[in-house]
Amino acid sequence: MSFESKIYDFIVVGGGTAGCVLAARLSARTNARVLLLEAGGARLPKGAPIPAAWPNLLQSSACWGDFTTKQAASGTATLLARGRGLGGSSSINGMVFARGHRSSYDAWAADGVTDWRFADLLPYFQRSENAQGRDPMFRGVGGPLTVGPASRPNPVLAACLAAAGEAGHPLVSDVSSGVEEGFGWTDLNIVDGKRQSAADAYLASAADRPNLDIVTRATVHRLRIEDGRCIGVEYSAGRLISAGCADEVILAAGTIGSAQLLMLSGIGPLAHLRDVGIDVVLDLPGVGANLHDHPISNLVYSARRPVPAGRNNHAEALGLLRSRPGIDAPDLQIIFVDGPGHIPYAAAPEQGYTISVSVITPRSRGTLRLADTTPSTPPLLDPNYFGDDHDLDTMVAGLRLGRQIGQASALDMWRGAEVSPGPDVDDDEGLRAYVRSTLASYCHPVGTCRIGVDPMAVVDNELRVHGVDGLRVADGSIIPSVPSANTNATVYAIAERAADLIRATYPEALI
């Protein structure tokens, strides 16, 4: 049975990072009626606020539990974690708050994406944050997110940072700013010893507004499209509900959810939609294309002395660097972890630490496709890790650079032995095999609703879906090429800018 709800000015699909920002910003004007729909619950697991407990959340109800398809490079599937519940991935992630290097945003212009360079996004990065004591030319003060380095860093991570300097890498004052290359203490979303999610920072102060309806445990079945315009959504929350929309529906369901919902609604690649039995509303071939992610590989060390228990996020320091001389921009991230990383083929040491390496500007591209027509069925996710051999070569170069740091004298008092891959694995062939066999996701998928003007683009420069009025996408799915950092800070900026774009479109409803 269908129940017709009231008409809203704006419907935001997805209560994660971007959705919380949009719901709070759009409902700030009292005459704008806003509906926020979230598939997960309003309450998160008990351990969610505790920074050091975040790895446990990946096995909880707050994580969708998606796995990739079996990857050609490794022959295995890998967990591609994303948050489920208010706050989305900001409620379960590792709390690193870092912008990519400015070069990785400026690269978007090469695809015809105007007005989305680093300088264009900078005001929105600044608007989102309260970063006290930093360069005001690049950092913001007074925003909802209070960010900063760990207040009491783990000493083993301080030794790793010193080792990076000893290995010849610059030690910088604000590695999260987007304008520095080198190693430093990254900003974290930790306030007074607790996680600060998007729900905490943005939604909590807006939740009681009479013009904002928040519906959790809501499964959106499809977008309602009539005469080329999105006029609402159909969703179930105990019963089937059809919600109407006077102005716009904004998809903020993330790289996986937004593309999935477009295809379930008949918007996507024609041949694929027909194959799964969905009536085609609009042939938009780029939906679900361009899926890519940061792969990660670990150098695991045993420790010759006990490593203090992590009290922050376990990964308080990182570096942004170039894999080889002569390339145009940083293409590697190295992040230090205060515990032994997972070793698929052996038991981890009781005491240890990890130097993790990620290809931070990967060239490999994959796809998201529907498994069937049921909204609750997980889609088929193929990021095609190492599909471009350049990424594998870059990872091997990163492991060698990481090993140089790992052997620096600053770590002598901590270093036991290299447990994984082990000193016997030293030639390129062996390191390539190690990277493949230990393939894991850094959980930063982007790109399935890419911004642009070419035939494979899904949204235009104002995030409006090509060929459909009254519909935008504002989340990590619009990113054409992943920034050279953990992606959460960028998603906040995208959502802040989307709110401005919507304000400009509907000045009668919003200030």
N, C-alpha and C positions, 0 to 999 in steps of 0.2 A: 504494500500500500504506500502511496506517495503522499507526503504532507507538504503543502506549499508554505514556505516561511515568508517572513517579511522581506521587502526589498532593501538591499544595502547599496550604499554608494560604492564601496570597495569591498571585495572579498580577497583575502590573502590566504593562499593555500600553502600550508606548511608553517609550523610554529618553531622552526629552528632559528639559527643565527639571523638570517635575513628576515624571516617572518616576524620575529620579535621586534626588530628595528622598524620594519614597515608598519606593523600594527600600532606601535607606540607613536611614531611620527604622524601617521595619517589620522589617528584618532585624537591628536592634540587639538584639532579644531572641532568644537562641539557640534557643529552642524553636519559633520561628515560621519555617516553611519558605516561602521567597519565590522566585518566578520572575519575572525581568525580561526582557521580549521587546522587541527593537528591530529595526526594519526595515533600518536602515543598518548600517554597519560599526563596528568597535571603534576603528579608526584613522582620523583625520581627515587631510585634505590637509596637506602640509608647512607651508603658510603659516598654518594656523589659529591658532597661538598669537600671531602677530605682529599687534598691534592695528591698525596702519595698513593691513594687507593685507586687511582684512575684505571690501571690495567685490569682490575677486576670488573670494571663496568663493561668491558668489551664482551664479557660472557653473560651479561645480565639482560633483563627485559628492556633496558634503556638503549640497547643496540639492536639494529635490524638483523644483524648476523648474516649479511650477504657474503657470498663467496663468488669469486670470478669463475668463469669456465676454465677448464683445464688449459693451461697456457702452453703454447707451442715451444717456448724456450725452456720450460722446466718439466713439462708433463704433469704438473700438479696444479691444483686450484689453491687460491690464497684468500684469506679473510680480507674483505674490503669494508671495514667498519664505518658505520654512520649512526648518528644519534637518533633516538626515537623518544619523543616526549618534548615538553616545552623546553626551549633552549637548544634542542637538536644536538648536533655534534659538539657545540660549545659546552654541553653538560657532561660529556664523557671523554673529551679529548685530552691531550697532554698539556694543555694550557699555555703553549708557546704562542706569544703574540709578537709576530715579526712580519714586517713588510718584505717583499722581494726586493732585490736590487732594482734601481730605477730602470736599468737597461731592459729588464724582462717585461716591463709595462710599455716602454717605448717601442718594443718590438711589435706590439699589437698594430701599430700604424702601418706596418709593412703589408698587412692584410686589408688595408683600406678602412681601418677602424679609427676614425678621427675623433678627437676630443676625449680619448681615453688613455692618454699618456700619463706618465707618473705625475707630471705637473698638474694635469687635470684632476687626478684622483687625490692629490695631496690635501686639498681643503676638507675632503671627506674622511681621509685618514685622521686628520687633526680633529675633526668634529666628533669622532667616535671616542676619543681618548682623553684621559687625564694623566699626562706623563710629566710629572713635576721635575723641575731642575734640568730639563733638556733644552737643546737649541730651539727657540721658538720659531725659527725660520722653517723648521721641519716637523716639530712635534707640537701636539695640542695640549691645552690645559682646560679643565672644566667639563670635558665630555663624560658620558655615562660610565666608561670603562676606566677604572683606576689600574694602571699598568706600571710595572717596573721590574727590575731584576730581583732575584731571590734575596731575601733579607739576611739569611744565614746560609751561605753556600756550603755545599758538601766539600770537605777538604780534598777528596780524591778528584773532584771536578776542577777545583782550583789548581791542582797539580797538572791535570790534562791541559788546562788553559796555558799554564806556564810552559808546558812541553811544546805547545803549538808555537809560542813565541821563540822558544829555543830552536825549533825546526825552521825558523826563518819567516814565519807568517806574521803579518802586522797584528798587533793587539789594539783594538779600537774601543772607543768609549760608548758607542751606541750602535751595536750591530743590528738592532731592530729598526733602524731609521729608514733604510732603503737607499742610503747614499754612501755607505761605507762597505769596503771589502776587508775581510780579515776575521779575527776571532774575538769574541767577547761574551759578556753575560747577557743573555737574551731577556727581553721583557716577558713577564708571565701574567696570566689572568688569575692572580692570587691576591686577595685582599684580607688582611687580618687573619692570615693563616687558613683561609677557605677559598675554594673555587669561586670565581665570579663568572657566571654564564650570561648569555644574552638575555635569558629570562630574568636573571637577577638585576642586570644593569638597565635594561630597557622596559621589560614588560611589567615588573612588579609595581612600578609607580603608576602604570596606566591601567592595570587590570580592573580597577573599580569604576572606571569611567562609564557612564550610562550609555554612551554611544558606541562602546566596544563590546561585542559579544565574542567570547572565547569558547570554542567547543573542542574538547579533547576526545580522544578515542573515536575520531571521525575519519572514516575511510571515504575518500572522494572517488566516485566511480567514473565520472566523466564531466567534461565541460559542456555546457549547453551553447551550441552555435546555431544561430538563425540568420539567414541572409548575410553571411559573411561577418557577423558580429558575435562576440561572446556575451551572452546575456545572463550568465549565472553558472551554477554548478549543481550536480546531483551528488549527494553523499549520504552515508548511513552512519547513524550514531544511536543504535537501538532501534531505529526505524529509518526508512528511506525518506530523505528530505530533499526538496528542490528549492534552492536559494537563488533569488533573483538579484541582479546587479545593474544599477543604473549607469555607472561610469566605467569601472574597470575591474576585471579579475587579474590579480597579480600572482603568478606562480613563484613560490619561494620554497619549493619542496626539495631543492638540492639537485645535484648533478644527476642522480638516479631518479628521484621522484618526479621532477618536472618533465623530463623527457618521456618517462613512462606514461604520465597522465596525458600529455599531448597525443601520444600514439593511441592510447585507449579511447581518446576522443575523436579519432579519425584524422589527426593531423600528423603527417610523417611521410616516410618513403612509401610510395604507392604500392610497389610490388610486395614489400614486407607486410603492409597492412592487409592486403588481399590474401597473402599466404596464411595469416593467422585468423582470417575471417572477420575483419573489422571493416565496416563501411567507410570508404574514403570521403572525408570532408574536404581536405586540402592536401595535395601532393607537395610535401615540404621535405625534400630528400635529406636535408642536413640534420633532422631530428634523430638523435641517437648516434650520429657520426661523431668523429673527433674525440671520443673518449680517451683520456690519458691520465696518467697518475705518476707520482714519484715512487719508483722502486727503491728499496733500501737493502743494504748488506752490512753485516756486522763483523768487526774484529773483536773477539772476546778474549779477555785476559783474566787469568786467575790472579788473586791478590795475595801478597806475602804477609799481609796484616789485615785485621778486620776492617771492612769498609763501613763507616757509620751509616746507620739506617737513613734512607731518604726521608726528608721531612717536607720537601717541596714537590716538584713534579718528576724527579729523578733525572731530568735532562735540562740543566740550568745554564749551560754554556754551549755555544755553537760557532761555527765558522762558515763563511761564504768565500769560495776560492775558485781559481781557474785550474782545470785539469792539466793544462800544458801551456807553455809560453806562446804568445802570438794570437790567441783567440780573443774575440772581441769583448767578452763579458764573462762573469763568473758562471760556472756550469756545475759546480759541486757544492753540496753542503756536508759538513762533518759536524756531528752532534755527539756530545759526551754524555754517557749514561752511568749512573752510580750503582749499577748492578750488572751481573752477567746476562747477556742477551741469550735468546733461545737458540739452541743448537739442535737441529732436527735429528741428527744421527748420534748424539751422545748426551750424557748428563752434563748439565752446566756445573761449574765449580761452586762450592758452597759460598766462597767469598770471591768477588771479582768485579770488574767494570768493563765497559764496552765503548769502543770508538765506532760509531755508526756512520756509514757513508751513503749518500743519496745522489743520484743523477738528478739535478734540480731543474734542468731545462731539457727534458727528454724530447727526442724526435719521434718516438714510436707513437702510433695512433691506433685505436681500436673502435669498437662499437658497443652500443647498448641496443638490445632487441627484446621484444616481448616473447615470453614463453607461451602465453595463451591470452585469452581475452578477460581473464579474471583479475580484478585490481589487487587482490591479496597474493597473487602468485609472483614470486620474485622474478625480475627480468633477467635476461641472459647478459652477463657483463664480461666483455672481453677487452681489457685494456691493451692487449697485445704487447706486454712487457718485452723489451729487447727485440721487438720486431724489426727495428732499425739497428743494425749491428754497431752503429756509432755509440749507442747508449751502453752497450756491453763493454766496449773499449774504454769509455769514460769511467764506468764503474771500476774497472781494473786499475785505471790510473788513480782513481780515488782511494782504493785500498792501499796502493803503494804509498801515497801521500799520508794516509792514516797510519801506516806502519812506521813511517819516519817519526811521526809524533809519538807513537807508542814506544819507541826505543829511546826517546830523549831522556837525558839524565834527571830531569825534573820528576820523572815517574819511577826512578830507581827504588825509592822507599816503598812504593806500592806494587810494582810489577812482579808477578810471579812468573808466569809463562803465557805465551800466546796459545790459547786453547783451540781457537777456531779462526781461520782455517788451519793454523799450525805452521811452524817455520818450514816444514818440508814442502808446503805448497807455495812455490815462489815463481814459477815460470808463467807466462801469459796463458798457456793452455790450461794449466791447473787452476789458476785464479778465475778464468772464465767458467770452467766447470763448477767451481765453488759458488760463484754468483748465481748460476742457473739452479744449482741444487738447493740453495737456501733462499730462493726468491721469496720476497715478502713485500707487502704494500706499506707505504708510509701513510696511507689512507688520506690522500689529497686528490681524489678524482675531480676532474673538471671537464668542461668543453662540449657537452652533448646538445646544447642549444646555443651554439656559437654566435657571437655578435659579428655583424659584417654586412656587406652589400652584394656579395657574390652569390651565385645560385645555391651554394651549400650553407649559407648563413641562415640562421633561424630567427634572429631578432635584429632590428636596426640599431642605429647608434643611440636611440632613446629607449631601447629595450622592448620595443613593440614587436610582437610577432608578425613577421611578414605575411600579408594576405588575410589577416584577421583583425578586425577592429575590436577595441575594448579588451585587449589581452596583452599583458607584458610578462616577461620572465626577469626576475631579479635575484640571482643567486650564483653560485659557482659554475653552474652549467653554461653561462654566457661567456665564460673566459675562453678566448681563442687559443692561447698558449699559457700553460701554467706558470705563475710567477715563481721566482727563485727563492721560495720560502714556504714555510707552513702556511696554509691558505686562509686561516680563519680571519686574520686582520684584513685581508683583501675583501672577503665576503662582507664584513661590516661596512667597508667603504663603498662597495657596490650598492648595498641596500640604502645607505645614507644618500648616495647620489640618486638612486631611483626615487626616493621620497621627494627630492627636489624636482626631478623631471615630472613627477605626477602633480606636484603643486603648480608647476608652470602650465600644465595642461588644463587643470581644473581650478582656476583661481577663485571661482564662485563657491567652491566647496572647501578650499583649503587656503591657509595663509602660508 
